[in-house]
Amino acid sequence: MVPITGVTPAAPAGVARDARRLLVSVVLPVFNEAETLPQLLHRLDYVASSLASRYAFEFVLVDDGSEDRTIEAAEQLAALDDRIRLVALRRNYGQTAALQVGFEHVGGDIVISMDADLQHFPEDIPSFLAKIEEGYDVVCGWRADRQEGVLRRWPSAAANWLVRRVTGLAVHDVGTTFRAYQGDIVRQLRLLGEHHRFIPVLAKNLGAKITEVQIKNIERPVGTSNYGLSRTLNVLLDIAFLVFYVKYLDRPIRVFGRLALACIGLAAIILAVLGFYTLVYHVPVVRERSGWFLLALVLLVSGVQFLLFGLVSEVVVRMYFYPGQAKPYLVRSVSKNGVSNSVSAGTRG
Protein backbone atom coordinates (compact mmCIF):
# COMPACT_ATOMS: atom_id res chain seq x y z
CA MET A 1 0.00 0.00 0.00
CA VAL A 2 1.26 3.47 -0.86
CA PRO A 3 2.10 5.62 2.17
CA ILE A 4 0.30 8.95 2.21
CA THR A 5 2.59 11.87 2.95
CA GLY A 6 1.55 14.58 5.35
CA VAL A 7 -1.06 14.50 8.08
CA THR A 8 -4.33 12.95 6.99
CA PRO A 9 -7.44 14.71 8.33
CA ALA A 10 -9.90 12.82 10.45
CA ALA A 11 -12.73 11.11 8.63
CA PRO A 12 -15.86 13.24 8.25
CA ALA A 13 -18.95 12.52 10.29
CA GLY A 14 -20.66 9.35 9.18
CA VAL A 15 -17.47 7.73 7.86
CA ALA A 16 -15.61 5.57 10.34
CA ARG A 17 -11.83 5.71 10.06
CA ASP A 18 -10.42 2.20 9.79
CA ALA A 19 -6.67 1.94 10.36
CA ARG A 20 -6.57 -1.16 8.14
CA ARG A 21 -8.24 0.53 5.15
CA LEU A 22 -7.62 3.72 3.24
CA LEU A 23 -10.50 6.17 2.96
CA VAL A 24 -11.49 6.96 -0.63
CA SER A 25 -13.46 10.18 -1.11
CA VAL A 26 -15.48 10.36 -4.33
CA VAL A 27 -16.30 13.97 -5.28
CA LEU A 28 -19.29 14.38 -7.58
CA PRO A 29 -20.22 17.86 -8.90
CA VAL A 30 -23.91 17.70 -9.83
CA PHE A 31 -26.07 20.05 -11.86
CA ASN A 32 -29.61 19.01 -12.77
CA GLU A 33 -28.80 15.31 -12.30
CA ALA A 34 -31.92 14.17 -10.42
CA GLU A 35 -32.56 11.39 -12.95
CA THR A 36 -29.05 9.95 -12.90
CA LEU A 37 -28.20 10.09 -9.19
CA PRO A 38 -30.03 6.91 -8.04
CA GLN A 39 -28.37 4.73 -10.68
CA LEU A 40 -24.98 6.38 -10.16
CA LEU A 41 -25.02 5.90 -6.38
CA HIS A 42 -26.20 2.31 -6.80
CA ARG A 43 -23.25 1.54 -9.07
CA LEU A 44 -20.85 3.35 -6.74
CA ASP A 45 -22.17 1.28 -3.84
CA TYR A 46 -21.55 -1.92 -5.82
CA VAL A 47 -17.94 -0.87 -6.54
CA ALA A 48 -17.37 0.17 -2.93
CA SER A 49 -18.71 -3.16 -1.69
CA SER A 50 -16.36 -5.08 -3.99
CA LEU A 51 -13.40 -3.15 -2.56
CA ALA A 52 -14.56 -3.11 1.06
CA SER A 53 -11.72 -5.33 2.25
CA ARG A 54 -9.11 -2.70 1.29
CA TYR A 55 -10.93 0.66 1.15
CA ALA A 56 -13.62 2.60 2.95
CA PHE A 57 -15.64 5.03 0.83
CA GLU A 58 -17.45 8.33 1.19
CA PHE A 59 -19.44 10.08 -1.55
CA VAL A 60 -19.51 13.89 -1.54
CA LEU A 61 -22.14 15.42 -3.81
CA VAL A 62 -21.69 19.12 -4.59
CA ASP A 63 -24.87 20.62 -6.00
CA ASP A 64 -23.94 23.51 -8.29
CA GLY A 65 -27.22 25.41 -8.17
CA SER A 66 -29.43 22.75 -9.75
CA GLU A 67 -32.86 23.85 -10.95
CA ASP A 68 -34.55 20.45 -10.86
CA ARG A 69 -35.07 17.98 -7.98
CA THR A 70 -31.37 17.14 -7.61
CA ILE A 71 -31.13 18.32 -4.00
CA GLU A 72 -34.27 16.43 -2.96
CA ALA A 73 -33.02 13.26 -4.67
CA ALA A 74 -29.58 13.60 -3.05
CA GLU A 75 -31.09 14.14 0.41
CA GLN A 76 -33.27 11.05 0.04
CA LEU A 77 -30.26 8.97 -0.93
CA ALA A 78 -28.16 10.43 1.91
CA ALA A 79 -30.88 9.46 4.39
CA LEU A 80 -30.42 5.83 3.34
CA ASP A 81 -26.59 5.79 3.27
CA ASP A 82 -24.42 7.62 5.80
CA ARG A 83 -21.48 7.57 3.37
CA ILE A 84 -23.27 10.17 1.23
CA ARG A 85 -22.89 13.87 2.01
CA LEU A 86 -24.41 16.80 0.14
CA VAL A 87 -22.88 20.24 -0.15
CA ALA A 88 -25.33 22.65 -1.82
CA LEU A 89 -24.04 25.89 -3.35
CA ARG A 90 -26.27 28.97 -3.35
CA ARG A 91 -26.15 29.33 -7.15
CA ASN A 92 -24.44 27.93 -10.22
CA TYR A 93 -20.72 28.72 -9.96
CA GLY A 94 -19.39 26.24 -12.51
CA GLN A 95 -17.63 22.90 -12.32
CA THR A 96 -14.29 24.29 -11.14
CA ALA A 97 -15.86 25.90 -8.07
CA ALA A 98 -17.89 22.76 -7.37
CA LEU A 99 -14.76 20.61 -7.47
CA GLN A 100 -12.85 23.00 -5.21
CA VAL A 101 -15.69 22.95 -2.69
CA GLY A 102 -15.76 19.16 -2.85
CA PHE A 103 -12.01 18.93 -2.29
CA GLU A 104 -12.39 21.18 0.77
CA HIS A 105 -15.04 18.88 2.29
CA VAL A 106 -13.28 15.53 1.97
CA GLY A 107 -10.90 13.78 4.32
CA GLY A 108 -9.88 10.85 2.17
CA ASP A 109 -6.41 9.37 1.81
CA ILE A 110 -7.35 9.07 -1.87
CA VAL A 111 -9.73 11.43 -3.68
CA ILE A 112 -11.58 10.56 -6.89
CA SER A 113 -13.42 13.16 -8.95
CA MET A 114 -15.96 12.19 -11.59
CA ASP A 115 -19.05 13.50 -13.36
CA ALA A 116 -22.52 12.53 -12.24
CA ASP A 117 -24.13 12.22 -15.70
CA LEU A 118 -23.25 8.50 -16.12
CA GLN A 119 -20.70 9.18 -18.87
CA HIS A 120 -18.07 8.11 -16.34
CA PHE A 121 -18.21 4.48 -15.27
CA PRO A 122 -17.82 3.82 -11.53
CA GLU A 123 -16.63 0.35 -12.54
CA ASP A 124 -13.35 1.96 -13.71
CA ILE A 125 -12.47 3.11 -10.18
CA PRO A 126 -10.42 -0.04 -9.33
CA SER A 127 -8.07 0.80 -12.23
CA PHE A 128 -7.42 4.24 -10.74
CA LEU A 129 -6.79 2.83 -7.29
CA ALA A 130 -4.37 0.24 -8.69
CA LYS A 131 -2.26 3.05 -10.20
CA ILE A 132 -2.35 4.99 -6.93
CA GLU A 133 -1.06 1.88 -5.17
CA GLU A 134 1.83 1.76 -7.64
CA GLY A 135 2.99 5.10 -6.24
CA TYR A 136 1.45 7.70 -8.53
CA ASP A 137 0.08 10.95 -7.10
CA VAL A 138 -2.43 11.72 -9.86
CA VAL A 139 -4.14 9.27 -12.21
CA CYS A 140 -5.99 10.78 -15.17
CA GLY A 141 -8.76 9.12 -17.13
CA TRP A 142 -8.14 8.76 -20.86
CA ARG A 143 -11.19 8.57 -23.15
CA ALA A 144 -9.29 6.67 -25.82
CA ASP A 145 -12.49 5.75 -27.70
CA ARG A 146 -14.75 8.76 -27.31
CA GLN A 147 -18.35 8.26 -28.34
CA GLU A 148 -19.43 11.91 -28.53
CA GLY A 149 -19.93 13.67 -31.83
CA VAL A 150 -17.21 15.17 -33.99
CA LEU A 151 -18.02 18.71 -32.81
CA ARG A 152 -16.96 17.72 -29.29
CA ARG A 153 -14.12 15.30 -30.10
CA TRP A 154 -12.09 17.42 -32.52
CA PRO A 155 -11.85 20.63 -30.46
CA SER A 156 -11.00 18.51 -27.42
CA ALA A 157 -8.26 16.65 -29.31
CA ALA A 158 -6.78 19.95 -30.53
CA ALA A 159 -6.81 21.40 -27.01
CA ASN A 160 -5.17 18.28 -25.56
CA TRP A 161 -2.42 18.42 -28.22
CA LEU A 162 -1.79 22.08 -27.48
CA VAL A 163 -1.62 21.51 -23.71
CA ARG A 164 0.89 18.69 -24.20
CA ARG A 165 3.06 20.87 -26.43
CA VAL A 166 3.17 23.94 -24.20
CA THR A 167 3.38 22.20 -20.81
CA GLY A 168 5.29 18.99 -21.55
CA LEU A 169 2.60 16.96 -19.78
CA ALA A 170 2.48 13.44 -21.25
CA VAL A 171 -1.26 12.92 -20.73
CA HIS A 172 -3.59 12.28 -23.66
CA ASP A 173 -6.79 13.65 -22.11
CA VAL A 174 -6.73 16.63 -19.73
CA GLY A 175 -10.39 17.47 -20.37
CA THR A 176 -12.07 14.75 -18.36
CA THR A 177 -12.68 15.22 -14.63
CA PHE A 178 -12.47 11.47 -13.96
CA ARG A 179 -9.24 11.37 -11.96
CA ALA A 180 -7.75 9.97 -8.76
CA TYR A 181 -5.43 11.89 -6.46
CA GLN A 182 -3.37 11.34 -3.38
CA GLY A 183 -5.14 13.29 -0.64
CA ASP A 184 -2.19 15.58 0.09
CA ILE A 185 -2.10 16.75 -3.55
CA VAL A 186 -5.79 17.67 -3.46
CA ARG A 187 -5.32 19.69 -0.30
CA GLN A 188 -2.67 21.83 -2.01
CA LEU A 189 -4.80 22.67 -5.05
CA ARG A 190 -6.50 26.06 -5.38
CA LEU A 191 -8.82 26.14 -8.36
CA LEU A 192 -10.30 29.25 -9.97
CA GLY A 193 -12.06 30.13 -13.20
CA GLU A 194 -12.40 27.02 -15.36
CA HIS A 195 -9.12 25.38 -14.41
CA HIS A 196 -10.59 22.02 -13.41
CA ARG A 197 -9.53 20.65 -16.79
CA PHE A 198 -5.93 21.68 -16.10
CA ILE A 199 -5.57 20.04 -12.69
CA PRO A 200 -2.90 17.61 -14.02
CA VAL A 201 -0.76 20.58 -15.12
CA LEU A 202 -1.20 22.30 -11.75
CA ALA A 203 -0.38 19.03 -9.98
CA LYS A 204 2.74 18.60 -12.10
CA ASN A 205 3.80 22.06 -10.97
CA LEU A 206 3.49 20.78 -7.40
CA GLY A 207 5.85 17.92 -8.20
CA ALA A 208 3.20 15.21 -8.53
CA LYS A 209 3.92 11.92 -10.27
CA ILE A 210 1.24 11.57 -12.96
CA THR A 211 -0.04 8.72 -15.12
CA GLU A 212 -3.26 7.79 -16.92
CA VAL A 213 -5.62 4.85 -17.43
CA GLN A 214 -8.04 4.21 -20.25
CA ILE A 215 -11.69 4.63 -19.31
CA LYS A 216 -14.94 3.81 -21.03
CA ASN A 217 -16.90 6.65 -22.56
CA ILE A 218 -20.45 6.90 -23.88
CA GLU A 219 -22.88 9.56 -24.97
CA ARG A 220 -24.72 11.18 -22.09
CA PRO A 221 -27.67 8.78 -21.51
CA VAL A 222 -30.02 11.29 -19.82
CA GLY A 223 -30.51 15.01 -20.41
CA THR A 224 -28.33 17.29 -22.50
CA SER A 225 -24.72 18.33 -22.19
CA ASN A 226 -23.99 21.45 -20.17
CA TYR A 227 -21.07 22.30 -22.45
CA GLY A 228 -20.91 23.77 -25.91
CA LEU A 229 -18.47 24.87 -28.58
CA SER A 230 -18.35 28.32 -26.99
CA ARG A 231 -15.91 26.99 -24.39
CA THR A 232 -13.21 26.39 -27.05
CA LEU A 233 -12.10 30.04 -27.03
CA ASN A 234 -12.11 30.02 -23.24
CA VAL A 235 -9.82 27.00 -23.29
CA LEU A 236 -7.32 28.85 -25.50
CA LEU A 237 -7.30 31.79 -23.09
CA ASP A 238 -6.90 29.45 -20.12
CA ILE A 239 -3.94 27.75 -21.81
CA ALA A 240 -2.25 31.14 -22.28
CA PHE A 241 -2.70 31.89 -18.58
CA LEU A 242 -1.58 28.39 -17.66
CA VAL A 243 1.73 28.79 -19.51
CA PHE A 244 2.38 32.06 -17.70
CA TYR A 245 1.35 30.62 -14.32
CA VAL A 246 3.50 27.51 -14.60
CA LYS A 247 6.60 29.00 -16.23
CA TYR A 248 6.71 32.67 -15.28
CA LEU A 249 4.72 33.25 -12.09
CA ASP A 250 7.87 33.79 -10.01
CA ARG A 251 9.78 35.60 -12.79
CA PRO A 252 7.32 37.78 -14.80
CA ILE A 253 10.12 40.06 -15.98
CA ARG A 254 11.28 37.21 -18.21
CA VAL A 255 8.15 37.26 -20.35
CA PHE A 256 7.43 41.00 -20.24
CA GLY A 257 11.12 41.83 -20.60
CA ARG A 258 11.36 39.72 -23.75
CA LEU A 259 8.30 41.41 -25.19
CA ALA A 260 9.83 44.78 -24.33
CA LEU A 261 13.16 43.93 -25.97
CA ALA A 262 11.40 42.61 -29.06
CA CYS A 263 9.34 45.80 -29.46
CA ILE A 264 12.26 48.14 -28.76
CA GLY A 265 14.58 46.14 -31.02
CA LEU A 266 12.09 46.19 -33.91
CA ALA A 267 11.53 49.93 -33.40
CA ALA A 268 15.29 50.50 -33.43
CA ILE A 269 15.65 48.60 -36.71
CA ILE A 270 12.86 50.62 -38.35
CA LEU A 271 14.31 53.92 -37.12
CA ALA A 272 17.79 52.90 -38.27
CA VAL A 273 16.50 52.14 -41.79
CA LEU A 274 14.59 55.41 -41.89
CA GLY A 275 17.69 57.26 -40.71
CA PHE A 276 19.73 55.58 -43.45
CA TYR A 277 17.25 56.71 -46.10
CA THR A 278 17.34 60.23 -44.70
CA LEU A 279 21.15 60.48 -44.71
CA VAL A 280 21.86 58.67 -47.98
CA TYR A 281 18.89 59.52 -50.19
CA HIS A 282 17.80 62.72 -48.45
CA VAL A 283 14.24 61.44 -48.20
CA PRO A 284 12.06 63.28 -45.64
CA VAL A 285 10.98 60.03 -44.02
CA VAL A 286 8.71 61.66 -41.41
CA ARG A 287 6.55 62.90 -44.26
CA GLU A 288 7.20 60.33 -46.98
CA ARG A 289 7.34 57.28 -44.70
CA SER A 290 5.05 58.47 -41.92
CA GLY A 291 3.43 55.04 -41.49
CA TRP A 292 6.74 53.34 -40.69
CA PHE A 293 7.75 56.23 -38.46
CA LEU A 294 4.50 56.00 -36.45
CA LEU A 295 4.88 52.21 -36.22
CA ALA A 296 8.36 52.64 -34.78
CA LEU A 297 7.05 55.11 -32.19
CA VAL A 298 4.20 52.77 -31.22
CA LEU A 299 6.63 49.86 -30.83
CA LEU A 300 8.98 51.98 -28.78
CA VAL A 301 6.22 53.13 -26.42
CA SER A 302 4.87 49.58 -26.19
CA GLY A 303 8.32 48.27 -25.32
CA VAL A 304 8.71 50.79 -22.51
CA GLN A 305 5.26 49.87 -21.20
CA PHE A 306 6.05 46.15 -21.28
CA LEU A 307 9.28 46.81 -19.40
CA LEU A 308 7.58 48.92 -16.73
CA PHE A 309 4.79 46.36 -16.38
CA GLY A 310 7.38 43.63 -15.91
CA LEU A 311 9.13 45.61 -13.18
CA VAL A 312 5.84 46.27 -11.38
CA SER A 313 4.95 42.56 -11.70
CA GLU A 314 8.27 41.61 -10.09
CA VAL A 315 7.43 43.81 -7.10
CA VAL A 316 3.93 42.33 -6.85
CA VAL A 317 5.30 38.78 -7.02
CA ARG A 318 7.66 39.47 -4.13
CA MET A 319 4.77 40.85 -2.11
CA TYR A 320 2.78 37.69 -2.95
CA PHE A 321 5.49 35.20 -1.97
CA TYR A 322 6.92 37.15 0.99
CA PRO A 323 4.06 39.17 2.46
CA GLY A 324 4.64 41.44 5.46
CA GLN A 325 8.45 41.43 5.25
CA ALA A 326 9.12 44.75 3.52
CA LYS A 327 10.09 47.73 5.72
CA PRO A 328 10.89 51.30 4.66
CA TYR A 329 13.98 51.47 6.88
CA LEU A 330 17.09 49.59 8.09
CA VAL A 331 18.29 49.45 11.72
CA ARG A 332 22.04 49.85 12.15
CA SER A 333 22.29 48.64 15.77
CA VAL A 334 20.44 48.32 19.10
CA SER A 335 22.12 49.37 22.38
CA LYS A 336 21.28 48.14 25.89
CA ASN A 337 23.21 48.82 29.12
CA GLY A 338 25.91 50.55 27.15
CA VAL A 339 26.42 47.56 24.87
CA SER A 340 25.72 48.06 21.20
CA ASN A 341 24.60 45.07 19.13
CA SER A 342 24.59 45.31 15.37
CA VAL A 343 21.45 44.16 13.62
CA SER A 344 22.17 42.05 10.57
CA ALA A 345 18.57 41.25 9.68
CA GLY A 346 16.46 43.80 7.95
CA THR A 347 14.76 44.41 4.67
CA ARG A 348 14.33 47.64 2.85
CA GLY A 349 11.07 48.00 0.98
N, C-alpha and C positions, 0 to 999 in steps of 0.2 A: 504494500500500500504506500502511496506517495505521501511523505510528510508534508503538512501544511505549514508554511512559514508564518511567523507572526503570531499574535494572540487571537484566537478564534472567539468571537462573541458567544455569549450564552444562547441557547436555543430559544426562539420566541415562545410565547405562551401557547400551549396546545401541542407543542412538539417536544417530546421527551428526548433529552440528550443521552445517547447511548455510547459509552466509551469504546465499545467494540465495533461501532458502525459510524461511518461518516454521514453527516447530514447533507443532503442534496436539496437545495432550494431551487424550485422551478418558478421563474418569473414570467408571467403571462400578461402583456398589455392587451386590454380588450376594448373594443369600440363597436357597439351595436352587434354583439356576438351572442345574443340570447338563445338563438337556435342551435349554435354549435357547442356551447359550454357543456351541456349534459353528456354528449358523446365524448368530447375531449377529456373531461374529468374522469369518465368511465375508463377510457383507454389509458390515461395516466395512472389510475389506480391499479390497473392490470399490470403495467410495467413495474410500478413500485412494489407490488406484491411479489413479482418474480425476482426482484433484487433485494427482498427484505432481509436476507441473511447477511448482506454486506453493507446496505445503505438504509438510512431513514430518510423520508421525504417530507417536504412541505411544499405547498402550492400557493403562490402569492399572486392574486389577480389584481391588476391595477386598471380600474375603469377610467378611461380617458374621456369622460363627459358623454357617455352613451345616451342616445335619445330613445332607445327602445326599452325593453324589460331586462336588460343585461344585469343591472344591480339586483333586481328582485330574484332573477334566476341564480345569481352567484350567492346571494344570502341564503336561499333555500338549500343549495348544495353545501354551503359552509355549515349549516345547521346539522347536516347529516355526517360531516367528516371534519374532525377538529384539525386536520392537516391543512385545510383550506382557509386562507385569510383574504379579505377583500380590502383594498385601499381605493377609495373613490375620490377622484379629483373633482374640483368644483366646476371645471369646464374642460373643453377639448384643448389640450396643450400640444398634442403631437406625440409620436411614438418615442422620440428621444427623451422627452420629459417623463413619459410613463415608465420607460426603462430605468431612468435615473432614480425615480421614486421607488420602483421595485427593488433596485439594488440597495437602497438605503433602509429597506424594511426586511432584509433577509439576514439570517445568521448562519448560513450554510458554509460548510467546509468547501463545497463545490456548488457553483451557481450555474444554472442552465436557463437561457432565455429562448423563448420560442413564440411564434404567433399563435393566436387562438382561433384561426379561421379554418383549421383542419388541413391546410396545405402542408404543414409540418407534421410528421408522423412521430408520435410519442414512442413508437416501437424502435426508433433509431437511437434513443437515449443510451442504451447499453454500449453502442459503438463510441459515443462521446466519452463515457466514463472509462472505457478501456484505454483510450488515449491519455486521459488524465492520469490514470494509474501508471502509464509508461513514463510519466514525468513532465508532460507538457503543461504549460500554464493556461493556454487558450486553445480551444479546438473549434474550428470553424466548419459549418456545414457547407457542402459543395453540391449545388444542384446541377450535377453533370448532365442530366437528361431532363431539361426543363420542358414542361408541358404547356406553359402559357403561349399566347400568340406571339407572332413575330414582332409586333409593335412594343412588346415588353422585353423580349429576349435580346434583340439587337442593341437597343440603347444600353441595356445592362451589361452586355458583353463588352461594348466599347468603353463603358465606364470602368469596368474591372481591369481591362487592358491598360487604361491610362493610369489607374491607381498603382498597378504593379510597376509600370515604367517609372513613375515619379517618386515612388516611395521605396522600391526594392523589396516589397512584401511579396513573398512567393505563395500567394493564396489565390485560387482561381475565382472565388466568389465572395466578395466583401459585402454584397448587398443583402444577403439573408441575415435575419436576426437569430437563427437557430445556431446557438453556440454554447459551449461549456467553458467555464472559467474556474481557476483556483480562486477561493474566496478572497484571499489577500489582494489579488489583482483587481477584483471588482470594487473593493473598498478604497482603492486609489483612483478610480476613474471619476471624472467630473464631466458630464455630458451636457452640451448646450446645442441650440439650433436644431439641426437635423444630422448630428454626427453619430447617430447610432450605427449607421452603416459603415463607419470608419473606426469602430472600436478596435479591430485588429491592428490598425496602424497606430492608434494611441497606446495600445498595450505593448506593441513592439518598442515604442519610445520609452516605455517603463522598464524595458529589459525582459519582457515576457518571451518564453519559448513557445512558438506557435506552430500548429499543424492543422490539417483538415481531414474530414471524412466525407465520403459521398453519402448523400441523403436522397430519399425519394421525394418526388415533387409532382403535384397534380394541379389541375385547375381548381380554383376555389369552388367547393361543392355547394355552398349556400351563400346567398347575397352577392353583392358586387364588390369589386376591389376598391379600396380607399385611396388608391394611387393612380396617377395618370401620367401622360407624357410631359406634362408641365414641369415635373420634378427634374427632368433631364438638365435644364439650364441651371437649376439650383445645385445639382450634383457637381457641375463644372465649377461653379463658384466655390463650393465647399472644398473641392480638390485644391483650388488655388490657395485657400486659407490653410488647408492641411499642410501643404508643402512649406508655407511660411512658418507655421506653428512647430512643425517637426524639425526643420533645418535651421531656422533663423530666429526663433523666439528669444534666445539668449544673446543674439548678436545681430540685431536688425540693421546695424550700420553696414553689414556686408551686402545686403540686398539693395538698400537704398543708396549706399555709396557707389555700388556698381552702376545703378541707374544714373546717378549723378555724373559719374565719370563718362559714361556713354554719351549722355546728352551734351556735356561740356566739350568732350572730344570731337563729337560730330559738328558742333557749332564752331569750334576752332578750325576744323578743316574747311568748312564753308567760308568762314571769314578769311582764311588764308588764301583760298582760291580767288575770292572777290578782290582781296588786296593785290594779288598777282595781276589780275586783269586791269586793275586801276593803274598800277605802276608801269606795266609793260605796254598795254594797249590804250592807256589813257581813256578808259571807258568809265563814265560816271555810274558806278554800279548801284549806288543808292537809288538812283532814278531809273536806270536801265534794267537793273536786276533787283528790283525792290522786293519781289517775292522771296528770293533766296536770302536777302538781307533780313527780312522779317522772320523767316524761318530760323535763321541763326540766332536772332535775339530771343525768340521763343524757347529754343533749345537751351540757350544759356541761362535764361531765367528759370526754366524747369529744372535744370541741373542744380542750380543753387538751392531751389526749394527742396529737391530730393535730399540734398546734402544736409540742409537744416532739419528736415523731418527725421533723417536718420540719427542725427545728434540728439534731438529731443527724444526719440524712441529709446536710445541708449540710456538716457537719464531715467525714463519711465520704467524700463526693464530693471534697472538697479533698485528703484523704489519698490518694484513688485517682488523681487527675490530677497531683498534685504530691507524690509520695512522698519521704520523707527530707529535706524542707526545713524542717519545723517544729522550733523550738528553744525551750526554756523560759526563755530569757534574751536580752538585747540588750547588745551591747558598745558603750560610749560612744566609746572611743578606744584606740589602741595606741601606746605610746611606745618609741622606740629611740634611744640616744645623745643623750638629752635632748630629742629632737624628738617631739612628740605629733602623731599623725595620727588624725583622726576617722574613724570607720568608718560609712559610710552604709548598707552592706548589712546586713541582718539581719532575721530573722523571728521573731516571738514566737508560740509555740504556744498 
